[in-house]
Amino acid sequence: MKIMLRKVTSTPLDFSIKPNEISFKGYFEYHKGKLILLNANIEGPLHTQCDRCGDEFCMNLNEKVEFFISDGIYEDEEGIELDVVESFDGQIDVEELLHSEIELIKSDYHSCDNCK
């Protein structure tokens, strides 16, 4: 699912996808300048490996996701550090954002119930 950045206004633009068992839903909202706010939630079962024993296990996700998307290169003018994803083609690929967030979650340290 791709959304054109120019269609995002100060009125929240809702989205919802569920490519597999994991759902990703929330909204996009124009913030200021070239920044668009993404506010969403990721929910569902994620199959991953335990970092201690190596066994595969399923963890239930309920993660709040909030960051900005910049239409082009983001230049910090106010000295405030923001979590910004840059888009260079004028579009937001929601499935790609979900995939990136899942990989980020997987890269964290996880242990199964037996190893806790």
QUIWOHU-V188072 format. One record per backbone hydrogen bond with DSSP energy under -1.0 kcal/mol. CO is the residue of the C=O (numbers start at 1). NH is the residue of the N-H. Records with the same first field share a line. If there is no record, write none. Layout:
BEGIN
CO = NH + NH
END
This chain:
BEGIN
1 = 94
3 = 92
4 = 7
5 = 8
9 = 30
13 = 28
15 = 26
17 = 24
23 = 43
24 = 17
25 = 41
26 = 15
27 = 39
28 = 13
29 = 37
32 = 35
34 = 71
35 = 31
36 = 69
37 = 29
38 = 67
39 = 27
40 = 65
41 = 25
42 = 63
43 = 23
44 = 61
46 = 59
48 = 57
50 = 54
55 = 50
57 = 48
59 = 46
61 = 44
63 = 42
65 = 40
67 = 38
68 = 85
69 = 36
70 = 72 + 87
83 = 68
85 = 70
87 = 72
90 = 5
92 = 3
93 = 97
94 = 98
95 = 99
96 = 100
97 = 101
98 = 102
99 = 103
100 = 104
101 = 105
102 = 106
103 = 107
105 = 108
110 = 51
END
